[in-house]
Amino acid sequence: MGALVARFGRSFALNFDDIDRAVFAQLAKDRQALRKRAIYTLGHLVDVVENEHFDRVVDRVLKGCEEAVVKGSASNLRTYISAATAVCKASPSRFAHFLPRFVPLLMKAIEQVNDDELKEACLHAFETFLQRCIKAAQAFVPEIVRVCGEAIKYDPNYNYDDGDENGAEQMDVNGSDVEVSAVSGVI
């Protein structure tokens, strides 16, 4: 459906209400592949719809984020954050006025929910907001930098144990422990 909207969305009178209803139904599915396709389609859809329809779509994405934060559903929140990122990439000038509603919500999510994939999605969203909505995002830069700095302090692939008595530390590399000497840095 995404290719159809991308290719013919401006040429033919497609029923965008039915398309976005189908897209949002797919965003609620359990299968990751369906949600990814829906996000892809949503990105193309917002590029071709009128401003009023765009606003309704973004409001639905925002509502989905808010509901996921309240429920504590990291999986749904990741999906809606990815949808917001796709919308921002497709139409940054129209998305910019929604930043004051999205940025605080994502900051709250990244601080409250302890899910590494969710933090990664939030970091990616912040990166997209800063790259695509430069002027609108300037007001949020100090807070985004603070939150991102705190989020990237922890590396889930690193073993934070104290190490053994000879100064060597262990790091998990592809499921197997590798010992690294703290003195020489030799594996």
C-alpha positions in Angstrom: 0.0 0.0 0.0 2.9 2.3 0.7 4.2 2.0 -2.9 0.7 2.7 -4.2 0.4 5.9 -2.1 3.9 7.0 -2.9 3.4 6.5 -6.7 -0.2 7.5 -7.2 -1.2 9.5 -4.1 -0.9 12.9 -5.9 -2.3 11.7 -9.2 -5.5 9.8 -8.3 -8.3 10.5 -5.9 -7.4 7.9 -3.4 -9.6 7.6 -0.3 -7.0 8.6 2.3 -9.4 8.1 5.2 -9.7 4.4 4.4 -6.0 4.1 3.9 -5.1 5.7 7.3 -7.8 3.6 9.0 -6.1 0.5 7.6 -2.6 1.7 8.5 -3.6 2.4 12.1 -5.2 -1.0 12.4 -1.9 -2.5 11.3 0.0 -0.5 13.9 -2.0 -2.3 16.6 -1.1 -5.8 15.3 1.4 -8.0 17.2 3.5 -8.9 14.2 6.5 -6.6 13.8 6.6 -6.9 10.0 3.0 -5.6 9.7 3.8 -2.6 12.0 6.9 -1.8 9.9 5.0 -1.8 6.7 2.3 0.3 8.3 4.9 2.9 9.4 6.4 2.9 5.9 2.9 3.5 4.4 2.2 6.2 6.9 5.3 8.0 5.9 4.2 8.1 2.3 0.6 8.9 3.2 1.5 12.1 5.2 3.5 13.3 2.3 0.4 13.5 0.0 -2.5 14.4 2.2 -3.9 17.9 2.9 -2.9 19.8 6.1 -6.1 18.9 8.0 -5.7 15.2 7.3 -2.0 15.5 8.2 -2.9 17.0 11.6 -5.4 14.2 12.2 -2.8 11.6 11.5 -0.2 13.1 13.7 -2.8 13.6 16.5 -3.6 9.8 16.3 0.2 9.0 16.5 0.5 11.3 19.5 -2.5 9.8 21.1 -1.0 6.3 20.5 2.2 7.4 22.2 0.3 8.9 25.2 -1.8 5.7 25.7 1.3 3.5 25.5 3.1 5.6 28.1 0.1 5.4 30.4 -0.2 1.6 29.9 3.6 1.1 30.1 3.6 -0.8 26.9 7.2 -0.4 25.5 6.4 -2.3 22.3 3.4 -0.1 21.4 5.4 3.0 22.3 8.3 2.0 20.1 5.9 1.5 17.3 4.3 4.9 17.7 7.7 6.6 18.2 8.9 5.0 14.9 5.7 6.3 13.3 6.3 9.8 14.5 9.9 9.6 13.2 8.6 8.5 9.8 6.1 11.3 9.7 8.8 13.8 10.6 11.1 12.5 7.9 8.3 12.7 5.3 7.0 16.2 6.1 9.3 18.0 8.6 7.9 21.5 7.9 4.3 20.3 8.8 5.5 18.2 11.7 7.5 21.0 13.4 4.6 22.5 15.2 3.9 19.2 16.9 7.4 19.0 18.5 6.3 20.8 21.7 3.9 17.9 22.3 6.2 15.1 21.2 9.5 16.0 22.8 8.3 16.1 26.5 6.4 12.9 26.0 9.5 11.1 24.6 11.6 12.6 27.4 9.2 11.2 30.0 9.2 7.8 28.2 13.0 7.5 28.0 13.3 8.4 31.7 10.5 6.2 33.0 10.6 3.0 30.9 13.6 0.7 31.4 13.7 -0.8 27.9 16.9 -0.5 25.8 15.1 -0.7 22.4 12.7 2.0 23.5 15.6 4.2 24.5 17.1 3.6 21.1 13.9 4.5 19.4 13.7 7.8 21.4 17.3 8.6 20.6 16.6 8.0 16.9 13.4 10.2 17.1 15.4 13.0 18.8 18.1 12.8 16.1 15.4 13.0 13.4 13.7 15.9 15.1 17.0 17.8 15.4 18.0 17.1 11.8 14.7 17.8 10.1 13.0 20.4 12.3 16.0 22.6 13.0 14.3 25.8 14.1 11.5 24.2 16.0 13.9 21.9 17.8 16.3 24.6 19.0 14.2 25.3 22.1 14.6 21.6 23.2 18.3 21.1 22.5 19.6 21.5 26.1 17.0 19.1 27.5 17.5 16.6 24.6 21.3 16.6 25.1 20.8 16.0 28.8 18.4 13.1 28.4 20.4 11.6 25.6 23.6 11.9 27.6 22.0 10.0 30.4 20.6 7.4 28.1 23.8 6.6 26.4 25.9 6.2 29.6 24.7 2.6 29.8 25.9 0.1 27.2 23.8 -3.0 27.4 26.6 -5.0 25.7 29.1 -4.2 28.4 29.4 -6.2 31.6 29.6 -3.7 34.5 31.0 -6.1 37.1 34.0 -5.0 39.1 36.4 -7.3 37.2 38.7 -9.8 38.7 41.7 -9.4 41.0 44.3 -8.9 38.2 42.6 -5.9 36.7 41.0 -7.7 33.8 37.4 -7.0 32.9 34.9 -9.1 30.8 32.8 -7.8 28.0 30.0 -9.8 26.3 30.8 -10.0 22.6 28.2 -11.8 20.5 27.1 -14.0 23.4 30.6 -15.1 24.5 32.7 -13.5 27.3 35.9 -11.9 26.2 38.5 -11.0 28.8 40.2 -7.6 28.3 43.2 -6.6 30.3 42.7 -3.2 31.9 46.4 -2.5 31.8 47.3 -3.3 28.3 43.9 -3.3 26.5 44.8 -6.7 25.0 42.1 -9.3 24.4 
